[in-house]
Amino acid sequence: MVQTCYTKNYNTCIIVLINYKEEAALCQGFKRDMLRKGEWTFLTNHGRVLSYITKHPESTTEHIAHEAGITLRAVQKIIADLEIGGYITRLKEGRCNRYTVHLDRPMRHRLERDHAVADILGALG
């Protein structure tokens, strides 16, 4: 399998791997290294996970972790936080979960409470 990751200086690095889990671990490592070396992003991991769940409501936590570049445990904690906050609902379908995002919920920060989650998710596409 071929995966493209970007390093801090944005040079492309091609990783050829046989095992999907090895690929995920290496790509997550690249993403974490970028953030450790002074790179920053506008979205928190909570925002990233919520955005991904909105677009892919039947995704597994393992797939969300891979796409967000964070650990499986971090995704599980974020999903629990989002559920407690009323931003998502988890529906168990057999062995799988299906998530429903409540787009009408207000943003959490006091400077953003006038906006619904739908505003930011709509801007992200």
TAWO-V496416 format. One record per pair of residues at least 12 apart in sequence whose ideal C-beta (glycine too) atoms are under 10 Angstrom apart, sorted by the first residue. I is the first residue (numbers start at 1). J is the second residue. Records with the same first field share a line. If there is no record, write none. Layout:
I=J + J
This chain:
1=15 + 16 + 17 + 18 + 19 + 20 + 22 + 23
2=14 + 15 + 16 + 17 + 23
3=15 + 16 + 17 + 20 + 22 + 23 + 24 + 26 + 27 + 30
4=27
5=23 + 26 + 27 + 28 + 29 + 30 + 31 + 33 + 34 + 69
6=27 + 30 + 31 + 34
7=30 + 33 + 34 + 37
8=30 + 33 + 34 + 35 + 36 + 37 + 38 + 39
9=34 + 37
10=34
13=26 + 27 + 30
15=27 + 30
20=62 + 66
21=62 + 66
23=66
24=62 + 63 + 65 + 66 + 67 + 69 + 72
25=66 + 71
27=66 + 67 + 69
28=65 + 66 + 67 + 68 + 69 + 70 + 71 + 72
29=69
30=69
31=68 + 69 + 70
32=69 + 70 + 71
34=69
35=69
42=120
43=68 + 120 + 124
44=78
45=68 + 69 + 70 + 71 + 74 + 75 + 77 + 78
46=68 + 74 + 77 + 78 + 79 + 81 + 82 + 85 + 87 + 108
47=68 + 78 + 107 + 117 + 120 + 121 + 124
48=64 + 67 + 68 + 69 + 70 + 75 + 78 + 124
49=61 + 64 + 65 + 67 + 68 + 70 + 74 + 75 + 77 + 78 + 79 + 81 + 82 + 88 + 99
50=78 + 79 + 81 + 82 + 85 + 87 + 88 + 99 + 101 + 117 + 120 + 121 + 124
51=67 + 68 + 101 + 117 + 120 + 121 + 124 + 125
52=64 + 65 + 67 + 68 + 75 + 99 + 124
53=75 + 78 + 79 + 82 + 87 + 88 + 90 + 97 + 98 + 99 + 100 + 101 + 121
54=88 + 99 + 100 + 101 + 103 + 117 + 118 + 121 + 122 + 124
55=67 + 101 + 121 + 124 + 125
56=99
57=88 + 90 + 91 + 97 + 98 + 99 + 100 + 101
58=93 + 96 + 97 + 98 + 99
59=75 + 96 + 97 + 98 + 99
60=72 + 75 + 96 + 97
61=73 + 74 + 75 + 76 + 78 + 79 + 97
62=75
63=75
64=76 + 78 + 79 + 99
65=78
79=97 + 99
82=99 + 101 + 102 + 105 + 117
83=99
85=102 + 105 + 108 + 117
86=102 + 104 + 105
87=99 + 100 + 101 + 102 + 103 + 105 + 106 + 107 + 108 + 117
88=100 + 101 + 102 + 105 + 117
89=101 + 102
101=117 + 118 + 121
102=116 + 117 + 118
103=116 + 117 + 118 + 119 + 120 + 121 + 122
104=116 + 117 + 118
105=117 + 118
106=119
107=119 + 120
